[in-house]
Amino acid sequence: MPPAARILRFFACAFLCAACGSSPPARPSARPGAGSPKSVDFVPQTAKGADALQEAWTSLSAELRQPSVNQDAEKTSRKWSSWVLSDPEKRVEMARRILAGPAPEDVEPSAWERFRAAFRDVFLLQAAERYDVSLPEGTQAELVDLLHAHAPEDLRSRLGDAILENMRRQERISLSSVRAIGRLGAADAVSYLRLFVDFDVPDVLRAAVLDSLGELNRDPDATQVLFGLARPLFAHWAEKKAIDERERARALQALAGLGRARACHLPKTEYSFLSRVFDALAKQKQEDREPALGAVARLMLCADPARARTRIPKSLLQSLNPH
């Protein structure tokens, strides 16, 4: 069975099992050495929940006050990154506090900044390389938020590539991992996500795929896929062609991504069709044509920039800020 078909079959099974409360089938293991490490227990475990995190925070503060630790921020950061990732469901909040929270009052600011910078560099890479799609969706979403918020732009694609590599190796996906490869701009995200556009998949997965494609707003291939999904609705508006409810729902989801598109490569022959769509939308009530009008205008600029700039009203053109 092709890998894409196995992934789709597994997702459908896991999705149905989640609905009925049973367990999905066992998944293939992640790359050796890349999965979540065994529990790291150097932090006292005498409390639970928020109290346990406060204990960890106190332990970290005490460690950073030691001169020898202060001089080896990288070693300390690796230890604490491994501790967080050994049980991310319970400890991801500790990473958020380290990356974005205030420094402990009893730690020298310079020592804290050295540790935080080293922790950021180590944690971002480890979190992506050890990404586990079997974690609860909420935990995965928190991890992806941290990766997106704290990774420099030139690192995000590498993190997305690592997550996609794990998805392929494990032959399993999650809604958060699908969104992650779009948000982080994985190099091969479009070709991977396109598989799920072509298959009959659960609505929640399709929505996540289209959200992810919309995040890839500087990838012309992503724009091409979204345009193909939106085209039946465009033809309905411009040429009164019939459209079923499933096509309409899919097209409306695609429109949200097209409204953010910043790169595309459409042939000039598409301009006339898009211009008719634009004219049809312009006759509709304002509340019915947004955000479609802006999305169509962006596509017109892609197909024939010179003609589009003379056709699109100046106020709308300025709001698009085309590149």
C-alpha positions as CSV (number, residue, x, y, z in Angstrom):
1,M,0.0,0.0,0.0
2,P,1.5,3.4,-0.9
3,P,2.6,5.5,2.1
4,A,-0.1,8.2,1.5
5,A,-2.8,5.6,1.5
6,R,-1.4,4.1,4.8
7,I,-1.4,7.5,6.4
8,L,-4.9,8.2,5.3
9,R,-6.1,4.8,6.5
10,F,-4.4,5.3,9.9
11,F,-5.8,8.8,10.3
12,A,-9.4,7.6,9.6
13,C,-9.0,4.8,12.1
14,A,-7.5,7.0,14.7
15,F,-10.2,9.6,14.1
16,L,-13.0,7.1,14.5
17,C,-11.3,5.5,17.6
18,A,-11.1,8.9,19.3
19,A,-14.8,9.4,18.7
20,C,-15.7,6.1,20.2
21,G,-13.2,6.2,23.0
22,S,-11.1,3.2,22.0
23,S,-7.4,3.2,21.2
24,P,-5.9,3.5,17.7
25,P,-3.6,0.8,16.4
26,A,0.1,1.0,17.4
27,R,2.1,3.4,15.3
28,P,5.6,2.8,13.9
29,S,8.3,4.2,16.1
30,A,10.0,7.4,15.4
31,R,13.6,7.6,14.1
32,P,16.0,6.0,16.6
33,G,17.2,8.6,19.0
34,A,14.7,11.2,17.8
35,G,11.7,10.2,20.0
36,S,10.9,11.7,23.4
37,P,13.6,10.7,25.9
38,K,12.9,8.7,28.9
39,S,11.7,10.5,31.9
40,V,14.4,12.8,33.4
41,D,13.9,13.0,37.1
42,F,16.5,15.4,38.5
43,V,13.7,17.7,39.6
44,P,12.0,16.8,42.8
45,Q,8.5,15.3,42.2
46,T,6.7,16.0,45.4
47,A,3.9,18.1,43.9
48,K,1.5,18.0,40.9
49,G,0.3,20.4,38.3
50,A,1.2,24.1,38.8
51,D,2.9,23.3,42.1
52,A,5.2,20.8,40.3
53,L,6.2,23.5,37.8
54,Q,6.9,25.9,40.6
55,E,9.2,23.3,42.1
56,A,11.0,23.0,38.8
57,W,11.3,26.7,38.5
58,T,12.8,26.9,42.0
59,S,15.2,24.1,41.2
60,L,16.3,25.9,38.0
61,S,16.8,29.1,39.8
62,A,19.0,27.5,42.4
63,E,21.0,25.8,39.7
64,L,21.6,29.0,37.8
65,R,23.0,30.7,41.0
66,Q,25.9,28.2,41.0
67,P,29.0,29.7,39.4
68,S,30.0,26.5,37.6
69,V,26.5,26.1,36.1
70,N,26.4,29.8,35.1
71,Q,29.6,29.2,33.0
72,D,28.2,26.3,31.1
73,A,24.8,27.5,29.9
74,E,24.7,25.1,27.0
75,K,25.0,22.0,29.1
76,T,22.4,23.3,31.5
77,S,20.0,24.1,28.7
78,R,20.3,20.7,27.2
79,K,19.5,19.1,30.5
80,W,16.4,21.2,31.0
81,S,15.3,20.9,27.4
82,S,15.4,17.1,27.8
83,W,13.5,17.4,31.0
84,V,10.7,19.3,29.4
85,L,10.5,17.0,26.3
86,S,10.6,13.8,28.4
87,D,7.0,14.7,29.5
88,P,5.8,17.6,27.3
89,E,2.1,17.2,28.2
90,K,2.9,18.2,31.8
91,R,6.0,20.3,31.2
92,V,5.6,22.4,28.1
93,E,4.5,25.3,30.2
94,M,7.9,25.3,31.8
95,A,9.4,25.9,28.3
96,R,7.0,28.7,27.7
97,R,8.0,30.3,31.0
98,I,11.7,30.1,30.2
99,L,11.3,31.4,26.7
100,A,8.9,34.3,27.4
101,G,8.5,34.8,31.1
102,P,10.4,37.1,33.4
103,A,13.7,36.0,34.9
104,P,13.7,34.6,38.5
105,E,14.2,37.4,40.9
106,D,17.2,35.7,42.6
107,V,19.2,35.0,39.4
108,E,21.6,37.5,37.8
109,P,20.0,39.0,34.6
110,S,23.2,38.2,32.6
111,A,23.2,34.6,33.8
112,W,19.5,34.2,32.9
113,E,19.9,35.7,29.4
114,R,22.8,33.3,28.7
115,F,20.8,30.4,29.8
116,R,17.6,31.5,28.0
117,A,19.5,32.0,24.7
118,A,21.1,28.6,25.0
119,F,17.8,26.9,26.0
120,R,16.1,28.5,23.0
121,D,18.6,27.2,20.5
122,V,18.6,23.7,22.0
123,F,14.9,23.4,22.7
124,L,13.6,24.5,19.3
125,L,15.7,21.9,17.5
126,Q,15.0,19.1,19.9
127,A,11.2,19.8,20.0
128,A,11.0,19.6,16.2
129,E,13.4,16.6,15.9
130,R,11.5,14.7,18.6
131,Y,8.0,15.8,17.5
132,D,5.5,13.1,18.4
133,V,2.2,13.1,16.6
134,S,0.7,10.8,19.3
135,L,0.7,13.6,21.9
136,P,-2.6,15.2,22.7
137,E,-3.6,17.8,20.2
138,G,-3.5,20.6,22.8
139,T,0.1,19.7,23.7
140,Q,1.2,19.6,20.1
141,A,-0.5,23.0,19.4
142,E,1.4,24.5,22.3
143,L,4.7,23.1,21.1
144,V,4.1,24.5,17.6
145,D,3.2,27.9,19.0
146,L,6.5,28.0,20.8
147,L,8.4,26.9,17.7
148,H,6.7,29.6,15.5
149,A,7.0,32.3,18.1
150,H,10.6,31.9,19.1
151,A,12.4,30.5,16.0
152,P,14.0,33.1,13.8
153,E,12.5,33.1,10.3
154,D,15.6,31.5,8.7
155,L,15.2,28.5,11.1
156,R,11.5,27.9,10.8
157,S,11.7,25.9,7.6
158,R,14.3,23.6,9.1
159,L,12.0,22.9,12.0
160,G,9.1,22.3,9.7
161,D,11.2,19.9,7.7
162,A,12.0,17.9,10.9
163,I,8.4,17.6,11.8
164,L,7.4,16.5,8.3
165,E,10.2,13.9,8.4
166,N,8.8,12.5,11.6
167,M,5.3,12.4,10.2
168,R,6.5,10.4,7.2
169,R,8.6,8.1,9.3
170,Q,5.8,7.4,11.8
171,E,3.3,7.1,8.9
172,R,0.9,9.0,11.1
173,I,-0.4,12.6,11.2
174,S,-2.3,14.9,13.6
175,L,-4.2,18.1,13.0
176,S,-1.5,20.1,14.8
177,S,1.3,18.5,12.8
178,V,-0.5,19.2,9.5
179,R,-0.9,22.9,10.5
180,A,2.7,23.0,11.8
181,I,4.4,22.2,8.5
182,G,2.5,25.1,6.9
183,R,3.1,27.6,9.7
184,L,6.8,26.7,9.7
185,G,7.2,26.5,6.0
186,A,8.5,23.0,5.5
187,A,10.2,22.8,2.1
188,D,8.1,19.8,0.9
189,A,4.9,20.8,2.6
190,V,2.9,21.5,-0.5
191,S,3.6,18.2,-2.2
192,Y,2.7,16.4,1.0
193,L,-0.5,18.3,1.7
194,R,-1.6,18.0,-1.9
195,L,-2.1,14.2,-1.2
196,F,-4.9,15.0,1.2
197,V,-6.6,17.4,-1.1
198,D,-6.9,14.6,-3.7
199,F,-8.3,12.0,-1.3
200,D,-11.6,11.8,0.5
201,V,-10.6,12.7,4.1
202,P,-12.5,13.8,7.2
203,D,-13.7,17.4,7.2
204,V,-11.5,18.3,10.2
205,L,-8.4,17.1,8.4
206,R,-9.3,18.9,5.2
207,A,-9.8,22.1,7.1
208,A,-6.4,21.7,8.7
209,V,-4.8,21.0,5.3
210,L,-6.3,24.1,3.8
211,D,-5.3,26.2,6.8
212,S,-1.7,24.9,6.3
213,L,-1.7,25.7,2.6
214,G,-2.9,29.2,3.4
215,E,0.0,29.7,5.8
216,L,2.4,29.0,2.9
217,N,1.5,32.3,1.4
218,R,4.8,32.9,-0.3
219,D,4.8,29.5,-2.0
220,P,3.3,29.8,-5.5
221,D,2.6,26.1,-5.6
222,A,0.3,26.4,-2.5
223,T,-1.5,29.2,-4.2
224,Q,-2.0,27.0,-7.3
225,V,-3.6,24.3,-5.2
226,L,-5.9,26.7,-3.4
227,F,-6.9,28.3,-6.7
228,G,-7.9,24.9,-8.1
229,L,-10.1,24.3,-5.1
230,A,-11.7,27.7,-5.3
231,R,-12.3,27.6,-9.1
232,P,-15.7,25.8,-9.0
233,L,-17.1,28.6,-6.8
234,F,-15.5,31.2,-9.1
235,A,-17.2,29.6,-12.1
236,H,-20.5,29.5,-10.2
237,W,-20.3,33.3,-9.6
238,A,-19.1,34.3,-13.0
239,E,-20.8,31.7,-15.3
240,K,-23.7,30.5,-13.1
241,K,-22.3,26.9,-13.2
242,A,-23.8,24.5,-10.7
243,I,-21.8,23.7,-7.6
244,D,-22.6,21.3,-4.8
245,E,-22.4,22.1,-1.1
246,R,-19.2,20.1,-0.6
247,E,-17.4,22.0,-3.4
248,R,-18.7,25.2,-2.0
249,A,-17.5,24.5,1.5
250,R,-14.1,23.5,0.2
251,A,-13.8,26.6,-2.0
252,L,-14.7,28.9,0.8
253,Q,-12.0,27.4,3.0
254,A,-9.5,27.8,0.1
255,L,-10.5,31.5,-0.3
256,A,-9.3,32.2,3.2
257,G,-5.8,31.1,2.2
258,L,-5.9,32.9,-1.2
259,G,-6.7,36.1,0.6
260,R,-3.2,35.9,2.2
261,A,-1.3,34.8,-0.9
262,R,1.8,36.7,-1.7
263,A,3.2,34.6,-4.5
264,C,1.8,32.7,-7.5
265,H,2.4,31.8,-11.1
266,L,-0.9,31.8,-13.1
267,P,-0.9,31.9,-16.9
268,K,-2.1,35.2,-18.5
269,T,-5.0,33.2,-20.0
270,E,-6.6,33.0,-16.5
271,Y,-6.9,36.8,-16.4
272,S,-10.1,37.0,-18.4
273,F,-11.8,34.4,-16.3
274,L,-10.7,36.1,-13.1
275,S,-11.8,39.5,-14.4
276,R,-15.3,38.1,-14.9
277,V,-15.4,36.7,-11.4
278,F,-14.3,40.1,-10.1
279,D,-17.1,41.8,-12.0
280,A,-19.7,39.4,-10.7
281,L,-18.4,39.9,-7.1
282,A,-18.5,43.7,-7.5
283,K,-22.2,43.5,-8.0
284,Q,-22.9,41.6,-4.8
285,K,-23.6,43.1,-1.4
286,Q,-20.4,44.1,0.4
287,E,-20.9,41.6,3.2
288,D,-21.3,38.8,0.6
289,R,-18.2,39.5,-1.4
290,E,-15.5,39.7,1.4
291,P,-12.9,38.3,1.5
292,A,-13.5,36.9,-2.0
293,L,-13.0,40.2,-3.7
294,G,-9.5,40.7,-2.3
295,A,-8.5,37.1,-3.1
296,V,-9.6,37.4,-6.7
297,A,-7.8,40.7,-7.1
298,R,-4.6,39.1,-5.8
299,L,-5.0,36.3,-8.4
300,M,-5.6,38.9,-11.2
301,L,-2.4,40.6,-10.2
302,C,-0.6,37.3,-10.5
303,A,-2.0,36.5,-13.9
304,D,-1.5,39.8,-15.5
305,P,-0.2,42.6,-13.2
306,A,-0.3,45.4,-15.8
307,R,-4.0,44.8,-16.8
308,A,-5.0,44.2,-13.2
309,R,-3.6,47.5,-11.9
310,T,-5.8,49.3,-14.4
311,R,-8.9,47.3,-13.5
312,I,-8.8,47.0,-9.7
313,P,-9.9,50.1,-7.8
314,K,-7.1,52.1,-6.3
315,S,-8.4,51.8,-2.8
316,L,-8.5,48.0,-3.0
317,L,-5.1,47.8,-4.8
318,Q,-3.5,49.8,-1.9
319,S,-5.1,47.5,0.7
320,L,-3.6,44.5,-1.0
321,N,-0.1,45.8,-0.8
322,P,1.0,43.5,-3.6
323,H,4.6,42.3,-3.8
